[in-house]
Amino acid sequence: MSYIHLPHLDLIGHYQFITFRTHDSTDSFLKKLALQNKPNQKIQLEVDKYLDGSQNGAYLNDEALITLTGFLKSKNELIYELIAFSIMPNHVHILIKPLKSLSSVMQIIKGTSAKLLNELLKRKGKFWANEYYDKVIRDQTHFESVYRYIKNNPLVLGEAKASLPRFYGIYE
């Protein structure tokens, strides 16, 4: 997939909202979206809406969901302060305060979890898409809005597919 490389704001100690997706979730529709001349925030909303309904790269279910949940929690206070996350079948939303550089945090998250998940699912190759979307939290209103978004995102799957918890938040 061809990306327009956006600068990542790497502010250690500032809250960040990050979204990353499985490599196999990227398809021609997402490639077309990435090339549109729209503000990045609008494109990201369209990407999220599309991914919520897509089965492409939907590996994050059952045991993989449990494994990734445990992994994300295990890094709390080591590489970030974990506030909330939701794990959808083919992408992840996370709200953290990095304790290291954002690139280092994402390398640890994506690199280590890819190895764990590939082993669990008996697959090989690239697990996560190269890029990730990040947004520095501006103020308390923005923080609360992002937290609600992360909390409510799994609701799009409906009750039938929500047998395992997909949301974690420190305020619940």
Secondary structure, 3 states (H helix, E strand, C coil): CCCCCCCCCCCCCCCEEEEEEEHHHCCHHHHHHHHCCCCHHHHHHHHHHHHHHCCCCCCCCHHHHHHHHHHHHHCECCCEEEEEEEECCCEEEEEEEECCCHHHHHHHHHHHHHHHHHHHHCCCCCCECCCCEEEECCCHHHHHHHHHHHHHHHHHHCHHHCCCCCEEECCC
